[in-house]
Amino acid sequence: MGLTGRDVPVFLARLVIFLAGSGVMARSALAAPVGISARGACEAALALEANDPGKAASRAPCHSAFIVDGAPQDMRNEVASLMSPAAHPSLDDLVIGSLISDAAVRKAPDQPWGYLARCDIARRLGSADLLEACLADLRRVAPAHAATKQALTYAGERAPLATWILRALLALGLLGTLAHALARRRRATRRLPAPLATALLAGIVALSALAASTARAEPTPGRDQLSEFKIDDANPEASIPSVEIQNRKPLEFGYYLQDLAAKAESAAKSGDHTAEARYYNALSKAAPTASFGPRKLCQVLETAGDIPGAIVACRTTLTREGSTVGDYLHFVRVVLATPGALPSGEQAELDAVINHLLAEAKLGAVPIVLRCEVALRFADAKALAACTDILRQIAPNDPKTVSFEWALALQRHDRSAALQLVDRARGVGMSKEGVAKMEEATRQMNRRYLARLALMLLGAALVAALLALGFRRLSLRRRLAV
């Protein structure tokens, strides 16, 4: 179960997905898959596993809910699925689960979900100390919550033999990882490859995760960072050590990457998004194959309102190792959020991204919904009609489907159909705010129609008046000529 040199890039790719704190999905504004609640499907599968541990059926629905929404509750469900009795978590599964639980706590410290995820990990490891710590947090944050009451029943559980075996294997795996890295470092006949730094860093992070510690190592007294590589806060990119130095001091370079991330987090807490973007830009270039840096840079630039810059960073993320379905979803959302008209070439790029999602990910109707959103953004009535027809077959009574049908009716200036769809939206449970927006847009269409009709009538009246005037003058000339 230990990581080898070849496994390190794969592990790092999976690890950095969750370092951002919000998980795979970067706060996507998309709704859950049309026709069914992704979270509901996940929780139903988790309940099935609890009753029959022989059926490991929760991974697909829970991961789908996690990447589509990424809310704290979905983050907890993702960890619960990774740690379920039917699952067989590996070393990196435990590390990722710990990072997700910490992210859920940071995202919603006043809700129970992150602490419940920590309890799931503690139960899987059979650690009474970790379990008591998370239960204490639950008693403090949400003592009356139903999930807290259920979690309190875990305290009397005893760790099964399999858990002790898992602990031993994890310890051996960590020792093997560090021993392998140190052995490679001491070889004098070969230059150390850059992934060695990430191997040591992965071992350090894994040890921290298994100890359920959310704090990173403390810097040496007198220094404000872990690494000996000094970071130029005004231009962090200029401080990136050369590849030769990275290979010569891999552990220090691993600390350097942590320092960049720590400085970015500190800038975020102080609200200095400009500095935060500088650190993540440097991190993106210091680790040129990982998706973490550009992913975070995209989020920061989007928050700061630099949508063009965010698009470039998000597009870069898709080319990096470890890019996820969530990154593709986020890219589409950021492009659609661009103010003003979009270049025509953007529609072809977005269609290519959506085609990738259809081919590579099981997201239900989400890609079809995205296709309709793109068609709306580019006022492509033909594409909107095509995707709406598909949604009508998949989920005819879903509010999303009705809203796209209504939008198509507006594009076609079909006032009668638009009014009928407004009434139908109420019947399928669309929010009052959504119905109100549809009504207002429909009224505006009617007002524009009446205004055009009035202008046509006025024009016709003017033409008739001019014709009548011309006819009178012509008649008068004829009478005078006689």
ZIWO-V261379 format. One record per backbone hydrogen bond with DSSP energy under -1.0 kcal/mol. CO is the residue of the C=O (numbers start at 1). NH is the residue of the N-H. E is the energy in kcal/mol with one decimal. If there is no record, write none. Layout:
co:CO nh:NH e:E
co:CO nh:NH e:E
This chain:
co:4 nh:8 e:-1.2
co:7 nh:11 e:-2.7
co:8 nh:12 e:-3.2
co:9 nh:13 e:-2.3
co:10 nh:14 e:-2.0
co:11 nh:15 e:-2.9
co:12 nh:16 e:-2.9
co:15 nh:18 e:-1.6
co:18 nh:21 e:-1.3
co:25 nh:27 e:-1.3
co:33 nh:36 e:-1.4
co:37 nh:41 e:-2.3
co:38 nh:42 e:-2.0
co:39 nh:43 e:-2.7
co:40 nh:44 e:-2.2
co:41 nh:45 e:-2.0
co:42 nh:46 e:-2.4
co:43 nh:47 e:-2.1
co:44 nh:48 e:-1.9
co:45 nh:49 e:-2.2
co:46 nh:50 e:-2.1
co:47 nh:51 e:-1.7
co:48 nh:52 e:-2.1
co:52 nh:55 e:-2.3
co:55 nh:57 e:-1.4
co:58 nh:62 e:-2.4
co:59 nh:63 e:-2.5
co:60 nh:64 e:-2.1
co:61 nh:65 e:-2.2
co:62 nh:66 e:-2.0
co:63 nh:67 e:-2.4
co:64 nh:68 e:-1.8
co:65 nh:69 e:-2.2
co:65 nh:70 e:-1.0
co:71 nh:75 e:-2.3
co:72 nh:76 e:-2.3
co:73 nh:77 e:-2.1
co:74 nh:78 e:-2.1
co:75 nh:79 e:-1.9
co:76 nh:80 e:-2.8
co:77 nh:81 e:-2.2
co:78 nh:82 e:-2.2
co:79 nh:83 e:-2.3
co:84 nh:87 e:-1.6
co:90 nh:94 e:-1.9
co:91 nh:95 e:-2.0
co:92 nh:96 e:-2.8
co:93 nh:97 e:-2.7
co:94 nh:98 e:-2.2
co:95 nh:99 e:-2.3
co:96 nh:100 e:-2.6
co:97 nh:101 e:-2.3
co:98 nh:102 e:-2.2
co:99 nh:103 e:-2.3
co:100 nh:104 e:-2.5
co:101 nh:105 e:-1.9
co:102 nh:106 e:-2.3
co:103 nh:107 e:-2.4
co:104 nh:108 e:-2.2
co:108 nh:111 e:-1.8
co:112 nh:116 e:-2.5
co:113 nh:117 e:-2.1
co:114 nh:118 e:-1.8
co:115 nh:119 e:-1.9
co:116 nh:120 e:-2.1
co:117 nh:121 e:-1.9
co:118 nh:122 e:-2.6
co:119 nh:123 e:-2.7
co:120 nh:124 e:-1.9
co:121 nh:125 e:-2.4
co:122 nh:126 e:-1.2
co:122 nh:127 e:-2.0
co:127 nh:131 e:-2.0
co:128 nh:132 e:-2.4
co:129 nh:133 e:-2.0
co:130 nh:134 e:-2.1
co:131 nh:135 e:-2.3
co:132 nh:136 e:-2.2
co:133 nh:137 e:-1.7
co:134 nh:138 e:-2.1
co:135 nh:139 e:-2.5
co:136 nh:140 e:-1.6
co:137 nh:141 e:-2.7
co:138 nh:142 e:-2.2
co:142 nh:145 e:-1.1
co:145 nh:149 e:-1.9
co:146 nh:150 e:-1.9
co:147 nh:151 e:-2.3
co:148 nh:152 e:-2.1
co:150 nh:153 e:-1.1
co:151 nh:154 e:-2.1
co:154 nh:157 e:-2.2
co:160 nh:164 e:-1.3
co:161 nh:165 e:-2.1
co:162 nh:166 e:-2.4
co:163 nh:167 e:-2.4
co:164 nh:168 e:-2.1
co:165 nh:169 e:-2.4
co:166 nh:170 e:-2.5
co:167 nh:171 e:-2.6
co:168 nh:172 e:-2.5
co:169 nh:173 e:-2.6
co:170 nh:174 e:-2.5
co:171 nh:175 e:-2.5
co:172 nh:176 e:-2.7
co:173 nh:177 e:-2.3
co:174 nh:178 e:-2.4
co:175 nh:179 e:-2.7
co:176 nh:180 e:-2.4
co:177 nh:181 e:-2.1
co:178 nh:182 e:-2.6
co:179 nh:183 e:-2.5
co:180 nh:184 e:-2.0
co:181 nh:185 e:-1.7
co:182 nh:186 e:-1.5
co:193 nh:196 e:-1.7
co:194 nh:197 e:-1.5
co:195 nh:199 e:-1.7
co:196 nh:200 e:-2.3
co:197 nh:201 e:-2.4
co:198 nh:202 e:-2.7
co:199 nh:203 e:-2.0
co:200 nh:204 e:-2.4
co:201 nh:205 e:-2.8
co:202 nh:206 e:-2.6
co:203 nh:207 e:-2.4
co:204 nh:208 e:-2.1
co:205 nh:209 e:-2.5
co:206 nh:210 e:-2.6
co:207 nh:211 e:-1.3
co:208 nh:213 e:-2.4
co:209 nh:212 e:-1.7
co:220 nh:223 e:-2.4
co:235 nh:238 e:-1.4
co:236 nh:239 e:-1.6
co:237 nh:240 e:-1.2
co:242 nh:246 e:-2.6
co:243 nh:247 e:-2.3
co:244 nh:248 e:-1.8
co:245 nh:249 e:-2.6
co:249 nh:253 e:-2.0
co:250 nh:254 e:-2.2
co:251 nh:255 e:-2.1
co:252 nh:256 e:-2.2
co:253 nh:257 e:-2.1
co:254 nh:258 e:-1.6
co:255 nh:259 e:-2.5
co:256 nh:260 e:-2.3
co:257 nh:261 e:-2.1
co:258 nh:262 e:-2.7
co:259 nh:263 e:-2.7
co:260 nh:264 e:-2.1
co:261 nh:265 e:-2.3
co:262 nh:266 e:-2.4
co:263 nh:267 e:-2.3
co:264 nh:268 e:-2.1
co:265 nh:269 e:-2.2
co:266 nh:270 e:-1.6
co:267 nh:272 e:-2.3
co:268 nh:271 e:-1.0
co:271 nh:273 e:-1.4
co:272 nh:276 e:-2.1
co:273 nh:277 e:-2.4
co:274 nh:278 e:-1.6
co:275 nh:279 e:-2.1
co:276 nh:280 e:-2.2
co:277 nh:281 e:-2.3
co:278 nh:282 e:-2.1
co:279 nh:283 e:-2.5
co:280 nh:284 e:-2.1
co:281 nh:285 e:-1.5
co:282 nh:286 e:-2.5
co:283 nh:287 e:-1.8
co:287 nh:290 e:-1.3
co:289 nh:321 e:-2.3
co:291 nh:295 e:-1.9
co:292 nh:296 e:-2.5
co:293 nh:297 e:-2.5
co:294 nh:298 e:-2.4
co:295 nh:299 e:-1.8
co:296 nh:300 e:-2.6
co:297 nh:301 e:-2.6
co:298 nh:302 e:-2.1
co:299 nh:303 e:-2.3
co:300 nh:304 e:-2.2
co:301 nh:306 e:-2.4
co:302 nh:305 e:-1.1
co:305 nh:307 e:-1.6
co:306 nh:310 e:-2.3
co:307 nh:311 e:-2.5
co:308 nh:312 e:-1.7
co:309 nh:313 e:-2.2
co:310 nh:314 e:-2.9
co:311 nh:315 e:-2.6
co:312 nh:316 e:-2.0
co:313 nh:317 e:-2.0
co:314 nh:318 e:-1.4
co:316 nh:319 e:-1.3
co:317 nh:320 e:-1.5
co:320 nh:323 e:-1.4
co:321 nh:291 e:-1.2
co:324 nh:328 e:-1.5
co:325 nh:329 e:-2.4
co:326 nh:330 e:-2.6
co:327 nh:331 e:-2.4
co:328 nh:332 e:-1.9
co:329 nh:333 e:-2.1
co:330 nh:334 e:-2.7
co:331 nh:335 e:-2.3
co:332 nh:336 e:-2.3
co:333 nh:337 e:-1.2
co:335 nh:338 e:-1.6
co:343 nh:346 e:-1.5
co:345 nh:349 e:-1.7
co:346 nh:350 e:-2.6
co:347 nh:351 e:-2.4
co:348 nh:352 e:-1.9
co:349 nh:353 e:-2.1
co:350 nh:354 e:-2.5
co:351 nh:355 e:-2.4
co:352 nh:356 e:-1.8
co:353 nh:357 e:-2.0
co:354 nh:358 e:-2.4
co:355 nh:359 e:-1.8
co:356 nh:360 e:-2.7
co:357 nh:361 e:-2.1
co:361 nh:363 e:-1.2
co:363 nh:366 e:-2.0
co:365 nh:369 e:-2.4
co:366 nh:370 e:-2.5
co:367 nh:371 e:-2.2
co:368 nh:372 e:-2.0
co:369 nh:373 e:-2.3
co:370 nh:374 e:-2.7
co:371 nh:375 e:-2.3
co:372 nh:376 e:-2.4
co:373 nh:377 e:-2.3
co:374 nh:378 e:-2.0
co:375 nh:380 e:-2.8
co:376 nh:379 e:-1.2
co:379 nh:381 e:-1.1
co:380 nh:384 e:-2.5
co:381 nh:385 e:-2.4
co:382 nh:386 e:-1.8
co:383 nh:387 e:-2.3
co:384 nh:388 e:-2.1
co:385 nh:389 e:-1.9
co:386 nh:390 e:-1.4
co:387 nh:391 e:-2.3
co:388 nh:392 e:-2.4
co:389 nh:393 e:-1.2
co:390 nh:394 e:-2.2
co:391 nh:395 e:-3.0
co:395 nh:398 e:-1.5
co:398 nh:402 e:-2.1
co:399 nh:403 e:-2.4
co:400 nh:404 e:-2.1
co:401 nh:405 e:-2.3
co:402 nh:406 e:-2.4
co:403 nh:407 e:-2.2
co:404 nh:408 e:-2.3
co:405 nh:409 e:-2.0
co:406 nh:410 e:-2.1
co:407 nh:411 e:-2.2
co:408 nh:412 e:-1.8
co:409 nh:414 e:-2.9
co:410 nh:413 e:-1.4
co:413 nh:415 e:-1.2
co:414 nh:418 e:-2.2
co:415 nh:419 e:-2.3
co:416 nh:420 e:-2.0
co:417 nh:421 e:-2.3
co:418 nh:422 e:-1.7
co:419 nh:423 e:-1.7
co:420 nh:424 e:-2.0
co:421 nh:425 e:-2.2
co:422 nh:426 e:-1.3
co:423 nh:427 e:-1.4
co:424 nh:428 e:-1.6
co:425 nh:430 e:-2.2
co:426 nh:429 e:-1.1
co:431 nh:435 e:-2.5
co:432 nh:436 e:-2.5
co:433 nh:437 e:-2.1
co:434 nh:438 e:-2.1
co:435 nh:439 e:-2.6
co:436 nh:440 e:-2.4
co:437 nh:441 e:-2.5
co:438 nh:442 e:-2.3
co:439 nh:443 e:-2.5
co:440 nh:444 e:-2.4
co:441 nh:445 e:-2.0
co:442 nh:446 e:-2.3
co:443 nh:447 e:-2.9
co:444 nh:448 e:-2.6
co:445 nh:449 e:-2.4
co:446 nh:450 e:-2.9
co:447 nh:451 e:-2.8
co:448 nh:452 e:-2.7
co:449 nh:453 e:-2.5
co:450 nh:454 e:-2.9
co:451 nh:455 e:-2.5
co:452 nh:456 e:-2.4
co:453 nh:457 e:-2.6
co:454 nh:458 e:-2.9
co:455 nh:459 e:-2.7
co:456 nh:460 e:-2.6
co:457 nh:461 e:-2.7
co:458 nh:462 e:-2.5
co:459 nh:463 e:-2.7
co:460 nh:464 e:-2.6
co:461 nh:465 e:-2.6
co:462 nh:466 e:-2.6
co:463 nh:467 e:-2.6
co:464 nh:468 e:-2.6
co:465 nh:469 e:-2.7
co:466 nh:470 e:-2.7
co:467 nh:471 e:-2.6
co:468 nh:472 e:-2.3
co:469 nh:473 e:-2.3
co:470 nh:474 e:-2.3
co:471 nh:475 e:-2.3
co:472 nh:476 e:-2.6
co:473 nh:477 e:-2.2
co:474 nh:478 e:-1.8
co:475 nh:479 e:-2.1
co:476 nh:480 e:-2.2
co:477 nh:481 e:-2.3
co:478 nh:482 e:-1.5
